[in-house]
């Protein structure tokens, strides 16, 4: 019987939480759970849509030829009379 008295004395010292606060606590837990669930869905969707690594990628570019200016040279030709 002393255990029953101890429990009642302990309960008397602590005020009971109101129903509103208890409901608010559960709603907060549910909101956190919903945010974690939606974040998991978003991460899963992002990973699913990512490209496969090591895929082939082809890039085609058109290169315009550069004009090359002719080089000016002086050539000296000598001839000998024989």
C-alpha positions in Angstrom: 0.0 0.0 0.0 2.9 2.4 0.4 3.6 2.2 -3.3 0.1 3.5 -4.0 0.6 6.4 -1.7 3.9 7.3 -3.2 2.5 7.3 -6.7 -0.4 9.6 -5.7 1.9 11.9 -3.9 4.1 12.2 -6.9 1.1 12.8 -9.2 -0.1 15.6 -6.8 3.2 17.5 -7.1 3.1 17.7 -10.9 0.2 19.5 -12.6 -1.5 17.6 -15.4 -1.0 18.8 -18.9 -4.1 20.3 -20.5 -5.7 18.6 -23.5 -4.8 21.5 -25.7 -1.1 21.2 -25.0 -1.2 17.5 -25.5 -2.9 17.9 -28.8 -0.4 20.6 -29.8 2.4 18.2 -29.1 1.0 15.5 -31.2 0.2 17.9 -34.1 3.8 19.2 -33.9 5.1 15.6 -34.1 2.8 14.9 -37.0 4.0 18.0 -38.8 7.7 17.0 -38.4 6.9 13.5 -39.6 5.2 15.0 -42.7 8.1 17.3 -43.5 10.6 14.4 -43.2 8.4 12.2 -45.5 8.1 14.9 -48.2 11.8 15.6 -48.0 12.5 11.9 -48.5 10.1 11.9 -51.5 11.9 14.9 -53.0 15.4 13.3 -52.6 14.2 10.0 -54.1 12.7 11.8 -57.1 15.9 13.8 -57.6 18.0 10.6 -57.5 15.7 8.8 -59.9 15.9 11.6 -62.5 19.6 12.0 -62.4 21.5 10.9 -65.5 23.5 7.6 -65.4 27.2 8.1 -64.8 29.6 7.3 -67.6 27.1 8.0 -70.4 28.2 9.1 -73.8 27.9 12.7 -74.7 28.6 14.0 -78.2 29.2 17.6 -78.9 29.3 18.9 -82.5 30.9 22.3 -83.2 31.6 24.0 -86.5 35.0 25.6 -86.7 35.5 28.5 -89.1 38.8 28.4 -90.9 41.2 31.3 -90.2 42.6 33.3 -93.1 46.4 32.9 -93.3 48.2 36.0 -94.6 50.9 35.2 -97.1 54.4 35.6 -95.8 56.5 38.1 -97.7 60.0 36.9 -98.5 62.8 38.3 -100.6 64.6 35.8 -102.7 67.9 36.6 -104.3 68.9 34.7 -107.3 72.4 34.9 -108.5 73.7 33.5 -111.8 77.2 33.2 -113.0 78.2 33.6 -116.5 80.3 30.8 -117.8 
